[in-house]
Amino acid sequence: MKESGGPIMIGSKPTLIAVDGTPLRFLIMDAPRPNNLHLYIKECKRYNVTDVVRVCEPTYSKTDLIHAGIQLHEMPYPDGHSPPDEVLDRWLDLVHERFFVTTTASGSSPTIAVHCVAGLGRAPVLVAIALIEFQKMDPVEAVVLIRKHRRGAINDKQLNFLETYQRRYKKGGGGSTCCIVM
């Protein structure tokens, strides 16, 4: 299988974002295509990806992911916008479930892969939100960590959104929680 006479390749190398001492592991990717999806699945297997979150319009069928034992979660929202509440709720529930509730049969740490078209905007924004919510990271610290590993990630408009983002997830996980009973 060759496209335009050249070899089939991954658009840009997937980027692992993992915070030492925490269960959080994310693989930020650009959007696979039908002719290179098998290469992305190979990378996903390498990082023990259990779930792929697609935040852009579909560019491939979910069938091959399902056959590889990877769950696909559709959470599209418009490029250049902040994620709507419904996407945030589903994303945060998935992160909580995968890293703080469910244990894997293999005993190895699960990874959530997330992709948009180029892997520079919507996908890194969701990863930053997870770091803010579950690791209580400062938004700028989360962006710096992501940009350290994925150059060009998160534009100024997205950075402004993250800087004003208010933590909202109430189910716990990732650090100490406080409860006062009167």
Residue frames relative to the residue before (quaternion, step in Angstrom):
aa qw qx qy qz dx dy dz
M 1.0000 0.0000 0.0000 0.0000 0.00 0.00 0.00
K 0.1183 0.7790 -0.6070 0.1033 3.52 -0.65 1.08
E 0.2284 -0.7518 0.6044 0.1316 3.52 -1.15 0.69
S 0.8421 0.0125 -0.0551 0.5363 3.56 -0.86 1.01
G 0.6922 -0.5068 0.2827 0.4291 3.58 1.03 0.71
G 0.6841 0.4695 -0.2908 0.4765 3.63 1.21 -0.20
P 0.6598 -0.5015 0.3676 0.4219 3.55 -1.28 0.13
I 0.4795 -0.6288 0.5242 0.3161 3.55 -1.24 0.49
M 0.0116 0.8167 -0.5726 0.0709 3.55 -0.77 1.09
I 0.5366 -0.5478 0.5199 0.3764 3.50 -1.40 0.13
G 0.5766 -0.6190 0.4088 0.3425 3.60 -0.99 0.86
S 0.7544 -0.1424 0.1112 0.6310 3.57 0.70 -1.08
K 0.6044 -0.6038 0.3800 0.3547 3.54 -1.01 0.82
P 0.4742 -0.6621 0.4950 0.3030 3.61 -0.86 0.91
T 0.2700 -0.7821 0.5522 0.1024 3.55 -1.06 0.88
L 0.2614 -0.7581 0.5791 0.1474 3.57 -0.75 1.07
I 0.0783 -0.7488 0.6574 0.0295 3.54 -0.97 1.00
A 0.1388 0.7727 -0.6007 0.1510 3.56 -0.49 1.24
V 0.2445 -0.7586 0.5887 0.1346 3.55 -0.98 0.88
D 0.4708 -0.6967 0.4660 0.2754 3.57 -0.63 1.15
G 0.8160 0.2563 -0.2011 0.4775 3.52 -1.07 0.81
T 0.6930 0.3866 -0.2735 0.5436 3.59 1.28 0.19
P 0.5262 -0.6330 0.4508 0.3451 3.59 -1.19 0.33
L 0.5134 0.6865 -0.4072 0.3152 3.61 1.23 -0.30
R 0.1197 0.7594 -0.6269 0.1266 3.55 -0.85 1.12
F 0.0154 0.8011 -0.5947 0.0658 3.56 -0.68 1.15
L 0.1748 -0.7483 0.6305 0.1094 3.54 -1.12 0.75
I 0.1701 -0.7898 0.5852 0.0700 3.58 -0.46 1.25
M 0.0020 0.8169 -0.5731 0.0653 3.56 -0.78 1.08
D 0.4413 -0.5878 0.5740 0.3609 3.50 -1.38 0.09
A 0.6657 -0.5331 0.3461 0.3910 3.60 -1.26 0.19
P 0.3842 -0.7042 0.5476 0.2378 3.57 -0.83 0.98
R 0.2757 -0.7057 0.6250 0.1879 3.54 -1.35 0.34
P 0.6858 -0.4885 0.3217 0.4331 3.61 -1.16 0.36
N 0.7157 0.4706 -0.2699 0.4398 3.60 0.96 -0.81
N 0.7707 0.2926 -0.2076 0.5267 3.65 1.17 -0.22
L 0.3375 0.7668 -0.4883 0.2443 3.59 1.26 0.14
H 0.6190 0.5605 -0.3487 0.4256 3.60 0.99 -0.76
L 0.6364 0.5175 -0.3292 0.4678 3.61 1.10 -0.63
Y 0.6372 0.5100 -0.3162 0.4836 3.59 1.06 -0.76
I 0.6328 0.5217 -0.3331 0.4651 3.59 0.99 -0.81
K 0.6225 0.5345 -0.3345 0.4637 3.58 1.03 -0.76
E 0.6533 0.4920 -0.3029 0.4893 3.61 0.98 -0.84
C 0.6340 0.5324 -0.3269 0.4558 3.58 0.99 -0.83
K 0.6462 0.5099 -0.3180 0.4705 3.59 0.94 -0.84
R 0.6190 0.5679 -0.3291 0.4313 3.58 1.03 -0.83
Y 0.7675 0.3370 -0.1654 0.5197 3.58 1.06 -0.79
N 0.4568 -0.7103 0.4244 0.3267 3.61 1.30 0.27
V 0.1590 0.7956 -0.5574 0.1759 3.57 0.88 1.00
T 0.1944 -0.7850 0.5827 0.0807 3.55 -0.85 1.05
D 0.7928 0.1528 -0.0386 0.5888 3.56 1.18 -0.65
V 0.1392 -0.7358 0.6543 0.1050 3.54 -1.20 0.70
V 0.1599 -0.7647 0.6197 0.0747 3.56 -0.90 1.00
R 0.1449 -0.7854 0.6002 0.0431 3.55 -0.70 1.18
V 0.0989 -0.8299 0.5488 0.0194 3.59 -0.52 1.19
C 0.6518 0.4386 -0.3172 0.5312 3.57 1.30 0.29
E 0.6897 -0.4237 0.3523 0.4698 3.55 -1.29 -0.10
P 0.5940 -0.6006 0.3943 0.3619 3.62 -1.07 0.68
T 0.1012 -0.7764 0.6203 0.0457 3.53 -1.08 0.88
Y 0.7670 0.1850 -0.1063 0.6052 3.60 1.33 -0.04
S 0.5302 -0.6107 0.4868 0.3300 3.54 -1.29 0.37
K 0.4942 -0.6818 0.4598 0.2821 3.57 -1.09 0.73
T 0.4383 0.7455 -0.4308 0.2577 3.60 1.23 -0.33
D 0.6922 0.4751 -0.2931 0.4574 3.61 0.79 -0.95
L 0.6186 0.5294 -0.3476 0.4650 3.60 1.05 -0.68
I 0.6494 0.5166 -0.3140 0.4613 3.57 0.91 -0.92
H 0.6585 0.5042 -0.3072 0.4667 3.60 0.95 -0.88
A 0.6751 0.4705 -0.2852 0.4914 3.59 1.17 -0.57
G 0.5350 -0.6538 0.3933 0.3629 3.61 1.26 0.03
I 0.5430 0.5934 -0.3959 0.4431 3.56 1.24 0.49
Q 0.3316 -0.7452 0.5465 0.1899 3.57 -0.87 0.97
L 0.2341 -0.7567 0.5953 0.1347 3.57 -1.01 0.86
H 0.1092 -0.7755 0.6212 0.0277 3.55 -0.92 1.02
E 0.2487 -0.7737 0.5699 0.1215 3.57 -0.68 1.13
M 0.1418 0.7813 -0.5939 0.1293 3.59 -0.61 1.15
P 0.1046 0.8437 -0.5221 0.0678 3.60 0.79 0.94
Y 0.1026 0.7405 -0.6638 0.0249 3.50 -1.28 0.59
P 0.6609 -0.5696 0.3138 0.3745 3.60 -1.11 0.66
D 0.5459 -0.6105 0.4772 0.3188 3.53 -1.11 0.84
G 0.7989 0.2865 -0.2230 0.4796 3.56 -1.03 0.81
H 0.6558 0.4703 -0.3115 0.5017 3.59 1.28 0.04
S 0.5055 -0.5911 0.5098 0.3677 3.54 -1.28 0.23
P 0.5862 -0.5992 0.3962 0.3747 3.60 -1.08 0.59
P 0.4537 -0.6783 0.4992 0.2913 3.60 -0.95 0.83
D 0.7076 -0.4796 0.3167 0.4111 3.58 -1.25 0.43
E 0.6407 0.5355 -0.3350 0.4365 3.60 0.93 -0.85
V 0.6569 0.4843 -0.3071 0.4895 3.61 0.97 -0.81
L 0.6422 0.5230 -0.3266 0.4554 3.60 0.92 -0.86
D 0.6588 0.5111 -0.3147 0.4535 3.59 0.89 -0.89
R 0.6779 0.4814 -0.2917 0.4730 3.60 0.87 -0.93
W 0.6429 0.5269 -0.3146 0.4583 3.60 0.97 -0.87
L 0.7013 0.4660 -0.2769 0.4629 3.58 0.78 -1.00
D 0.6178 0.5264 -0.3420 0.4735 3.60 1.06 -0.68
L 0.6508 0.5108 -0.3164 0.4641 3.60 0.95 -0.83
V 0.6571 0.5030 -0.3130 0.4661 3.60 0.87 -0.93
H 0.6523 0.5111 -0.3115 0.4650 3.58 0.90 -0.91
E 0.6770 0.5027 -0.2889 0.4533 3.59 0.83 -1.00
R 0.7270 0.4658 -0.2608 0.4318 3.56 0.75 -1.04
F 0.8051 0.3295 -0.1590 0.4669 3.59 0.86 -0.89
F 0.7952 0.3134 -0.1593 0.4940 3.60 1.09 -0.51
V 0.7331 0.3844 -0.2366 0.5088 3.63 1.20 -0.21
T 0.7762 0.3504 -0.1685 0.4963 3.57 0.70 -1.12
T 0.1871 -0.7409 0.6292 0.1422 3.55 -1.11 0.72
T 0.4171 -0.7117 0.5053 0.2532 3.57 -1.02 0.77
A 0.5717 -0.6141 0.4328 0.3297 3.54 -1.11 0.74
S 0.6805 0.5052 -0.2907 0.4440 3.58 1.02 -0.78
G 0.4441 -0.6983 0.4535 0.3308 3.57 1.21 -0.40
S 0.5984 0.5503 -0.3775 0.4433 3.60 1.22 -0.16
S 0.6073 -0.5945 0.3962 0.3477 3.55 -1.18 0.58
P 0.3782 -0.7236 0.5249 0.2406 3.59 -0.84 0.93
T 0.1901 -0.7473 0.6255 0.1188 3.53 -1.31 0.40
I 0.2298 -0.7271 0.6263 0.1622 3.55 -1.12 0.71
A 0.2096 -0.7453 0.6211 0.1213 3.57 -0.83 1.04
V 0.0278 -0.7826 0.6219 -0.0022 3.54 -1.04 0.79
H 0.0372 0.8196 -0.5700 0.0450 3.56 -0.89 0.91
C 0.1596 -0.6931 0.6910 0.1289 3.45 -1.42 0.54
V 0.7786 -0.3073 0.1990 0.5096 3.63 -1.10 -0.38
A 0.8211 0.1867 -0.0797 0.5335 3.61 0.69 -1.08
G 0.4323 -0.7091 0.4598 0.3144 3.61 1.20 -0.26
L 0.5963 0.5881 -0.3492 0.4202 3.57 1.20 0.50
G 0.7691 0.3560 -0.1855 0.4974 3.61 1.16 -0.38
R 0.8175 0.2849 -0.1569 0.4752 3.54 -0.02 -1.32
A 0.6697 0.5035 -0.3133 0.4471 3.62 0.86 -0.87
P 0.6894 0.4529 -0.3077 0.4743 3.66 0.78 -0.83
V 0.5883 0.5626 -0.3788 0.4403 3.62 1.09 -0.60
L 0.6652 0.4916 -0.3157 0.4650 3.61 0.90 -0.84
V 0.6329 0.5136 -0.3371 0.4712 3.59 1.00 -0.75
A 0.6367 0.5201 -0.3303 0.4636 3.60 0.96 -0.83
I 0.6419 0.5192 -0.3267 0.4601 3.59 0.96 -0.82
A 0.6358 0.5167 -0.3328 0.4669 3.60 0.98 -0.77
L 0.6547 0.5029 -0.3153 0.4679 3.60 0.97 -0.80
I 0.6397 0.5149 -0.3167 0.4748 3.58 1.03 -0.79
E 0.7123 0.4733 -0.2566 0.4502 3.58 0.86 -0.96
F 0.8250 0.3102 -0.1276 0.4548 3.57 0.64 -1.13
Q 0.7381 0.3308 -0.2217 0.5446 3.59 1.19 -0.38
K 0.3755 -0.7544 0.4542 0.2890 3.54 1.36 0.01
M 0.2609 0.7809 -0.5185 0.2311 3.56 1.12 0.72
D 0.5108 -0.5765 0.5379 0.3425 3.50 -1.24 0.56
P 0.5839 -0.6134 0.3895 0.3621 3.66 -0.92 0.79
V 0.6639 0.4915 -0.3206 0.4635 3.61 0.90 -0.83
E 0.6226 0.5361 -0.3305 0.4644 3.60 1.03 -0.78
A 0.6450 0.5142 -0.3169 0.4682 3.60 0.99 -0.83
V 0.6628 0.4971 -0.3023 0.4714 3.60 0.94 -0.89
V 0.6374 0.5241 -0.3280 0.4597 3.61 0.94 -0.84
L 0.6428 0.5197 -0.3191 0.4636 3.59 0.95 -0.87
I 0.6800 0.4796 -0.2947 0.4699 3.59 0.86 -0.93
R 0.6838 0.4871 -0.2918 0.4584 3.60 0.87 -0.92
K 0.5633 0.5949 -0.3827 0.4269 3.59 1.14 -0.57
H 0.7693 0.3437 -0.1667 0.5121 3.57 1.07 -0.78
R 0.7816 0.1869 -0.0951 0.5875 3.60 1.20 -0.49
R 0.2616 -0.8118 0.5099 0.1126 3.52 0.07 1.38
G 0.7997 0.2929 -0.2280 0.4719 3.54 -1.02 0.84
A 0.4886 0.6753 -0.4325 0.3439 3.58 1.26 -0.06
I 0.8568 0.1703 -0.1542 0.4616 3.53 -1.24 0.71
N 0.1978 -0.8012 0.5587 0.0830 3.56 -0.40 1.28
D 0.7483 -0.4213 0.2706 0.4352 3.59 -1.31 0.12
K 0.6447 0.5175 -0.3254 0.4590 3.60 0.95 -0.85
Q 0.6680 0.4848 -0.2926 0.4829 3.58 0.99 -0.85
L 0.6166 0.5366 -0.3387 0.4660 3.58 1.05 -0.73
N 0.6376 0.5214 -0.3236 0.4657 3.60 0.97 -0.84
F 0.6291 0.5233 -0.3292 0.4711 3.58 1.00 -0.82
L 0.6910 0.4862 -0.2862 0.4519 3.60 0.83 -0.96
E 0.6389 0.5407 -0.3302 0.4364 3.59 1.02 -0.78
T 0.7438 0.3649 -0.2151 0.5171 3.59 1.11 -0.60
Y 0.4110 0.7254 -0.4603 0.3050 3.58 1.30 0.04
Q 0.2024 -0.7670 0.6006 0.0999 3.57 -0.96 0.94
R 0.4831 -0.6594 0.4844 0.3117 3.56 -0.81 0.98
R 0.0958 -0.8402 0.5330 -0.0285 3.54 -0.91 1.00
Y 0.5966 0.6127 -0.3628 0.3702 3.57 1.17 -0.47
K 0.2107 -0.8397 0.4969 0.0598 3.56 -0.68 1.10
K 0.5734 0.6473 -0.3745 0.3347 3.62 1.20 -0.22
G 0.5694 -0.6220 0.3866 0.3734 3.61 1.19 -0.03
G 0.4994 0.6238 -0.5068 0.3233 3.53 -1.35 -0.21
G 0.8435 0.2196 -0.1482 0.4673 3.53 -1.18 0.60
G 0.8406 -0.0516 -0.0025 0.5392 3.54 0.35 1.13
S 0.6703 -0.5174 0.3506 0.4000 3.50 -1.29 0.14
T 0.1601 -0.7478 0.6349 0.1096 3.50 -1.17 0.68
C 0.2886 -0.7651 0.5563 0.1477 3.54 -1.13 0.56
C 0.0072 -0.7806 0.6249 -0.0106 3.51 -1.00 0.81
I 0.1191 -0.7803 0.6118 0.0511 3.55 -0.83 0.98
V 0.1073 -0.7777 0.6178 0.0441 3.55 -0.77 1.06
M 0.1595 -0.8043 0.5690 0.0626 3.58 -0.70 1.06
